[in-house]
Amino acid sequence: MREFSARALHERLDNLLYVRSAVEDLPRALAGAADRVTVVLPWGSLLAAVAQPSVGVLHGIRDLCQPEAVLTIVLGVDPVRDQAELRRLVLASLLDGLLASAGRGLRAGRLQAPVRSCSGAG
């Protein structure tokens, strides 16, 4: 993270903040601070939380965001190499979708939408 922070400082990105935290325990002091949140190559519990998805975890991420913020999640999954991990995380439907997409020659997909309040979010 130090390398990326130094790059941001060098490029004068004063409004950039890197957060290293468990997604289940995001800093409350950052509530409403972000106009954009990017999750890059999640693994383990964060991968499971964004891919299943876990409403509780997504509420926590949403709490970081301003009303019209954009959440971008970049996944890097190999449908053959990562089969065991996807099954361990109970992401069989994601695995099935990846295998079906690979059969059609689809290599990557992109979905971007505003992060709106979830019903019941406070």
N, CA, C and O of each residue as an XYZ file, in Angstrom:
488
protein
N       0.827     -1.170      0.000
C       0.000      0.000      0.000
C       0.884      1.251      0.000
O       0.494      2.291     -0.531
N       2.046      1.148      0.583
C       2.966      2.287      0.633
C       3.332      2.757     -0.777
O       3.407      3.958     -1.037
N       3.560      1.796     -1.692
C       3.911      2.141     -3.073
C       2.806      2.963     -3.728
O       3.083      3.962     -4.392
N       1.552      2.544     -3.543
C       0.436      3.256     -4.151
C       0.210      4.606     -3.483
O      -0.150      5.574     -4.154
N       0.416      4.682     -2.174
C       0.266      5.947     -1.464
C       1.304      6.948     -1.938
O       0.987      8.122     -2.130
N       2.542      6.501     -2.129
C       3.598      7.381     -2.627
C       3.263      7.874     -4.029
O       3.483      9.042     -4.351
N       2.737      6.994     -4.851
C       2.344      7.387     -6.210
C       1.239      8.437     -6.166
O       1.282      9.412     -6.916
N       0.250      8.246     -5.296
C      -0.838      9.216     -5.163
C      -0.307     10.560     -4.696
O      -0.747     11.603     -5.180
N       0.628     10.545     -3.765
C       1.230     11.783     -3.281
C       2.004     12.470     -4.406
O       1.898     13.682     -4.594
N       2.774     11.693     -5.140
C       3.555     12.226     -6.262
C       2.642     12.842     -7.325
O       2.980     13.869     -7.915
N       1.502     12.224     -7.566
C       0.559     12.711     -8.579
C      -0.408     13.752     -8.019
O      -1.335     14.190     -8.701
N      -0.176     14.141     -6.761
C      -0.979     15.168     -6.081
C      -2.460     14.818     -6.021
O      -3.321     15.660     -6.274
N      -2.738     13.581     -5.687
C      -4.119     13.126     -5.508
C      -4.484     13.306     -4.039
O      -4.552     12.339     -3.281
N      -4.715     14.536     -3.658
C      -4.947     14.882     -2.253
C      -6.239     14.300     -1.694
O      -6.368     14.143     -0.480
N      -7.191     13.981     -2.553
C      -8.485     13.496     -2.069
C      -8.580     11.975     -2.095
O      -9.681     11.431     -2.009
N      -7.477     11.290     -2.210
C      -7.445      9.838     -2.273
C      -7.128      9.271     -0.893
O      -6.234      9.754     -0.198
N      -7.867      8.252     -0.516
C      -7.643      7.614      0.772
C      -7.685      6.106      0.590
O      -8.657      5.567      0.060
N      -6.638      5.427      1.026
C      -6.611      3.974      1.026
C      -7.032      3.498      2.401
O      -6.581      4.031      3.415
N      -7.891      2.503      2.436
C      -8.350      1.965      3.709
C      -7.963      0.497      3.767
O      -8.292     -0.283      2.874
N      -7.270      0.139      4.817
C      -6.917     -1.262      5.047
C      -7.668     -1.685      6.296
O      -7.297     -1.335      7.417
N      -8.720     -2.438      6.082
C      -9.593     -2.817      7.181
C     -10.391     -4.043      6.770
O     -10.615     -4.289      5.584
N     -10.810     -4.797      7.755
C     -11.768     -5.867      7.463
C     -13.066     -5.212      7.014
O     -13.500     -4.221      7.602
N     -13.674     -5.751      5.997
C     -14.898     -5.142      5.466
C     -16.015     -5.142      6.505
O     -16.915     -4.303      6.451
N     -15.962     -6.067      7.435
C     -16.974     -6.128      8.489
C     -16.740     -5.073      9.575
O     -17.589     -4.882     10.446
N     -15.598     -4.393      9.527
C     -15.234     -3.445     10.581
C     -14.664     -2.154      9.983
O     -13.612     -1.679     10.409
N     -15.360     -1.597      9.000
C     -14.891     -0.369      8.359
C     -14.979      0.809      9.326
O     -15.895      0.864     10.147
N     -14.049      1.744      9.244
C     -14.032      2.882     10.177
C     -15.288      3.750     10.061
O     -15.592      4.258      8.982
N     -16.003      3.916     11.145
C     -17.222      4.745     11.166
C     -16.911      6.207     10.843
O     -17.771      6.933     10.343
N     -15.683      6.634     11.129
C     -15.299      8.025     10.869
C     -15.339      8.362      9.374
O     -15.343      9.537      9.010
N     -15.368      7.356      8.517
C     -15.388      7.583      7.076
C     -16.802      7.577      6.483
O     -16.961      7.675      5.266
N     -17.804      7.464      7.314
C     -19.192      7.415      6.828
C     -19.497      8.633      5.954
O     -19.292      9.776      6.361
N     -19.989      8.359      4.748
C     -20.386      9.420      3.827
C     -19.238     10.157      3.162
O     -19.462     11.190      2.530
N     -18.014      9.657      3.287
C     -16.853     10.373      2.771
C     -16.561     10.112      1.291
O     -15.936     10.946      0.635
N     -16.994      8.992      0.767
C     -16.538      8.567     -0.566
C     -17.531      8.893     -1.669
O     -18.733      8.660     -1.536
N     -17.002      9.441     -2.770
C     -17.830      9.577     -3.961
C     -17.582      8.409     -4.912
O     -18.286      8.239     -5.908
N     -16.565      7.606     -4.583
C     -16.267      6.409     -5.366
C     -15.539      5.427     -4.465
O     -14.625      5.805     -3.732
N     -15.950      4.158     -4.521
C     -15.274      3.092     -3.783
C     -14.901      2.016     -4.800
O     -15.730      1.586     -5.602
N     -13.647      1.593     -4.752
C     -13.175      0.550     -5.663
C     -12.607     -0.596     -4.841
O     -11.740     -0.397     -3.990
N     -13.104     -1.793     -5.105
C     -12.599     -3.010     -4.481
C     -11.867     -3.757     -5.584
O     -12.475     -4.169     -6.571
N     -10.556     -3.933     -5.417
C      -9.737     -4.539     -6.461
C      -9.285     -5.925     -6.034
O      -8.634     -6.095     -5.004
N      -9.639     -6.900     -6.836
C      -9.228     -8.290     -6.658
C      -9.448     -8.809     -5.244
O      -8.505     -9.235     -4.578
N     -10.700     -8.773     -4.789
C     -10.971     -9.291     -3.440
C     -10.748    -10.793     -3.393
O     -10.853    -11.482     -4.408
N     -10.442    -11.289     -2.208
C     -10.292    -12.725     -2.014
C     -10.844    -13.064     -0.643
O     -11.119    -12.173      0.160
N     -11.003    -14.328     -0.379
C     -11.495    -14.785      0.914
C     -12.872    -14.241      1.225
O     -13.765    -14.271      0.378
N     -13.049    -13.740      2.447
C     -14.381    -13.311      2.885
C     -14.899    -12.102      2.108
O     -16.107    -11.972      1.912
N     -14.011    -11.218      1.665
C     -14.472    -10.070      0.880
C     -14.984    -10.527     -0.485
O     -16.000    -10.020     -0.961
N     -14.302    -11.466     -1.114
C     -14.786    -12.029     -2.378
C     -16.159    -12.650     -2.177
O     -17.076    -12.404     -2.960
N     -16.300    -13.445     -1.141
C     -17.601    -14.073     -0.870
C     -18.672    -13.009     -0.633
O     -19.795    -13.136     -1.122
N     -18.324    -11.963      0.115
C     -19.310    -10.933      0.458
C     -19.794    -10.159     -0.758
O     -20.981     -9.848     -0.849
N     -18.910     -9.842     -1.690
C     -19.347     -9.064     -2.858
C     -19.932     -9.945     -3.952
O     -20.744     -9.473     -4.748
N     -19.544    -11.204     -4.008
C     -20.026    -12.079     -5.075
C     -21.333    -12.769     -4.738
O     -22.092    -13.102     -5.648
N     -21.626    -12.998     -3.465
C     -22.839    -13.751     -3.117
C     -24.119    -12.953     -3.328
O     -25.029    -13.604     -3.841
N     -24.357    -11.789     -3.065
C     -23.687    -10.834     -2.183
C     -24.221    -10.923     -0.758
O     -25.280    -11.498     -0.510
N     -23.476    -10.348      0.159
C     -23.880    -10.266      1.558
C     -24.439     -8.871      1.810
O     -23.706     -7.884      1.749
N     -25.724     -8.790      2.089
C     -26.380     -7.495      2.269
C     -25.740     -6.706      3.406
O     -25.546     -5.497      3.281
N     -25.411     -7.367      4.507
C     -24.799     -6.675      5.643
C     -23.476     -6.024      5.276
O     -23.216     -4.881      5.652
N     -22.642     -6.748      4.544
C     -21.348     -6.197      4.133
C     -21.555     -5.056      3.147
O     -20.887     -4.027      3.241
N     -22.471     -5.230      2.206
C     -22.726     -4.160      1.244
C     -23.288     -2.917      1.924
O     -23.006     -1.801      1.487
N     -24.068     -3.083      2.971
C     -24.541     -1.929      3.748
C     -23.353     -1.196      4.360
O     -23.314      0.035      4.368
N     -22.383     -1.952      4.874
C     -21.192     -1.338      5.458
C     -20.406     -0.539      4.438
O     -19.937      0.561      4.731
N     -20.259     -1.090      3.235
C     -19.578     -0.371      2.161
C     -20.398      0.858      1.772
O     -19.851      1.939      1.552
N     -21.721      0.675      1.692
C     -22.601      1.784      1.330
C     -22.491      2.929      2.327
O     -22.584      4.095      1.944
N     -22.296      2.610      3.591
C     -22.166      3.647      4.615
C     -20.969      4.564      4.362
O     -20.974      5.710      4.813
N     -19.949      4.088      3.656
C     -18.803      4.919      3.316
C     -19.141      5.959      2.256
O     -18.435      6.955      2.104
N     -20.223      5.719      1.528
C     -20.501      6.455      0.296
C     -21.405      7.667      0.468
O     -22.279      7.714      1.334
N     -21.153      8.643     -0.397
C     -22.069      9.760     -0.576
C     -23.272      9.245     -1.355
O     -23.210      8.148     -1.909
N     -24.378     10.013     -1.415
C     -25.606      9.516     -2.052
C     -25.457      9.014     -3.491
O     -26.102      8.024     -3.839
N     -24.657      9.629     -4.328
C     -24.527      9.206     -5.729
C     -23.189      8.536     -6.018
O     -22.730      8.539     -7.160
N     -22.573      7.974     -5.016
C     -21.262      7.331     -5.178
C     -21.356      6.132     -6.114
O     -22.420      5.538     -6.289
N     -20.222      5.795     -6.707
C     -20.122      4.638     -7.592
C     -19.232      3.603     -6.917
O     -18.136      3.916     -6.454
N     -19.715      2.374     -6.866
C     -18.949      1.244     -6.346
C     -18.487      0.408     -7.531
O     -19.303     -0.037     -8.339
N     -17.182      0.197     -7.634
C     -16.611     -0.633     -8.693
C     -15.913     -1.808     -8.024
O     -15.113     -1.630     -7.106
N     -16.225     -3.005     -8.493
C     -15.593     -4.211     -7.970
C     -14.897     -4.903     -9.136
O     -15.534     -5.257    -10.128
N     -13.595     -5.093     -9.011
C     -12.812     -5.752    -10.047
C     -12.497     -7.164     -9.567
O     -11.787     -7.353     -8.579
N     -13.035     -8.153    -10.279
C     -12.793     -9.551     -9.935
C     -11.819    -10.151    -10.936
O     -11.894     -9.870    -12.132
N     -10.931    -10.955    -10.458
C     -10.035    -11.707    -11.317
C     -10.157    -13.173    -10.938
O      -9.565    -13.622     -9.957
N     -10.923    -13.909    -11.715
C     -11.200    -15.298    -11.369
C     -10.933    -16.163    -12.589
O     -11.412    -15.878    -13.686
N     -10.172    -17.209    -12.386
C      -9.952    -18.197    -13.431
C     -10.915    -19.345    -13.157
O     -10.806    -20.002    -12.122
N     -11.862    -19.600    -14.069
C     -12.896    -20.596    -13.796
C     -12.368    -22.015    -13.605
O     -13.063    -22.855    -13.033
N     -11.174    -22.293    -14.064
C     -10.598    -23.622    -13.873
C      -9.692    -23.624    -12.648
O      -9.872    -24.444    -11.747
N      -8.734    -22.727    -12.605
C      -7.760    -22.687    -11.510
C      -8.401    -22.402    -10.157
O      -7.953    -22.931     -9.139
N      -9.440    -21.575    -10.131
C     -10.037    -21.129     -8.869
C     -11.259    -21.932     -8.433
O     -11.975    -21.508     -7.526
N     -11.512    -23.077     -9.057
C     -12.699    -23.871     -8.722
C     -12.767    -24.225     -7.237
O     -13.821    -24.080     -6.618
N     -11.679    -24.676     -6.670
C     -11.698    -25.111     -5.267
C     -12.039    -23.947     -4.335
O     -12.835    -24.107     -3.410
N     -11.445    -22.782     -4.574
C     -11.707    -21.621     -3.718
C     -13.150    -21.149     -3.871
O     -13.792    -20.792     -2.883
N     -13.661    -21.145     -5.096
C     -15.054    -20.725     -5.318
C     -16.021    -21.677     -4.623
O     -17.028    -21.242     -4.064
N     -15.722    -22.960     -4.655
C     -16.579    -23.927     -3.950
C     -16.463    -23.753     -2.433
O     -17.466    -23.836     -1.724
N     -15.240    -23.512     -1.928
C     -15.026    -23.306     -0.498
C     -15.813    -22.107      0.008
O     -16.341    -22.131      1.120
N     -15.892    -21.065     -0.800
C     -16.612    -19.852     -0.423
C     -18.093    -19.918     -0.781
O     -18.811    -18.925     -0.667
N     -18.542    -21.087     -1.210
C     -19.937    -21.313     -1.586
C     -20.357    -20.332     -2.686
O     -21.409    -19.697     -2.612
N     -19.515    -20.230     -3.691
C     -19.801    -19.366     -4.827
C     -20.007    -20.201     -6.090
O     -19.548    -19.841     -7.175
N     -20.701    -21.313     -5.925
C     -20.902    -22.228     -7.044
C     -21.622    -21.547     -8.206
O     -21.304    -21.821     -9.363
N     -22.588    -20.663     -7.925
C     -23.313    -20.003     -9.018
C     -22.383    -19.081     -9.802
O     -22.516    -18.959    -11.020
N     -21.432    -18.424     -9.107
C     -20.449    -17.606     -9.805
C     -19.573    -18.490    -10.675
O     -19.284    -18.144    -11.820
N     -19.149    -19.628    -10.139
C     -18.335    -20.568    -10.901
C     -19.104    -21.055    -12.125
O     -18.552    -21.087    -13.225
N     -20.369    -21.434    -11.950
C     -21.169    -21.900    -13.081
C     -21.289    -20.819    -14.151
O     -21.191    -21.104    -15.345
N     -21.503    -19.574    -13.715
C     -21.595    -18.466    -14.660
C     -20.293    -18.234    -15.402
O     -20.299    -17.969    -16.604
N     -19.167    -18.334    -14.687
C     -17.868    -18.153    -15.326
C     -17.592    -19.253    -16.342
O     -17.096    -18.994    -17.439
N     -17.920    -20.489    -15.961
C     -17.692    -21.598    -16.884
C     -18.569    -21.460    -18.120
O     -18.116    -21.736    -19.231
N     -19.823    -21.034    -17.943
C     -20.713    -20.830    -19.084
C     -20.199    -19.694    -19.961
O     -20.221    -19.800    -21.188
N     -19.737    -18.606    -19.344
C     -19.206    -17.475    -20.095
C     -17.950    -17.863    -20.862
O     -17.764    -17.458    -22.009
N     -17.091    -18.650    -20.223
C     -15.865    -19.084    -20.886
C     -16.198    -19.918    -22.111
O     -15.501    -19.851    -23.124
N     -17.263    -20.704    -22.020
C     -17.698    -21.509    -23.154
C     -18.170    -20.657    -24.315
O     -18.096    -21.081    -25.468
N     -18.656    -19.452    -24.020
C     -19.107    -18.540    -25.075
C     -18.002    -17.585    -25.512
O     -18.222    -16.723    -26.362
N     -16.808    -17.741    -24.927
C     -15.690    -16.893    -25.296
C     -15.670    -15.554    -24.570
O     -14.867    -14.688    -24.915
N     -16.531    -15.360    -23.573
C     -16.561    -14.101    -22.830
C     -15.388    -14.075    -21.870
O     -15.238    -14.993    -21.064
N     -14.564    -13.062    -21.934
C     -13.377    -12.953    -21.099
C     -13.580    -12.005    -19.921
O     -13.041    -12.240    -18.839
N     -14.341    -10.954    -20.117
C     -14.502     -9.970    -19.046
C     -15.854     -9.296    -19.186
O     -16.414     -9.206    -20.278
N     -16.357     -8.835    -18.077
C     -17.611     -8.112    -18.092
C     -17.478     -6.862    -17.249
O     -16.573     -6.760    -16.420
N     -18.370     -5.915    -17.455
C     -18.305     -4.674    -16.692
C     -19.722     -4.235    -16.371
O     -20.584     -4.157    -17.247
N     -19.938     -3.954    -15.115
C     -21.215     -3.421    -14.660
C     -20.902     -2.283    -13.718
O     -20.174     -2.458    -12.741
N     -21.447     -1.125    -14.008
C     -21.217      0.025    -13.137
C     -22.541      0.742    -12.956
O     -23.237      1.038    -13.927
N     -22.881      1.016    -11.721
C     -24.127      1.685    -11.410
C     -23.961      2.499    -10.143
O     -23.104      2.186     -9.316
N     -24.771      3.547     -9.974
C     -24.703      4.308     -8.724
C     -25.036      3.409     -7.534
O     -25.846      2.488     -7.643
N     -24.409      3.685     -6.415
C     -24.653      2.925     -5.191
C     -25.781      3.633     -4.446
O     -25.546      4.638     -3.775
N     -26.971      3.129     -4.557
C     -28.126      3.738     -3.900
C     -28.339      3.088     -2.550
O     -27.855      1.986     -2.295
N     -29.058      3.769     -1.697
C     -29.351      3.213     -0.383
C     -30.130      1.912     -0.532
O     -31.046      1.797     -1.346
N     -29.740      0.948      0.275
C     -30.458     -0.327      0.325
C     -31.665     -0.150      1.225
O     -31.622      0.626      2.181
N     -32.735     -0.859      0.929
C     -33.893     -0.750      1.823
C     -33.492     -1.246      3.198
O     -32.843     -2.282      3.341
N     -33.888     -0.494      4.193
C     -33.532     -0.857      5.555
C     -32.190     -0.321      6.004
O     -31.814     -0.474      7.167
N     -31.448      0.319      5.072
C     -30.139      0.874      5.444
C     -30.364      2.100      6.298
O     -31.315      2.854      6.091
N     -29.483      2.292      7.256
C     -29.687      3.426      8.111
C     -28.615      4.364      8.060
O     -28.657      5.387      8.744
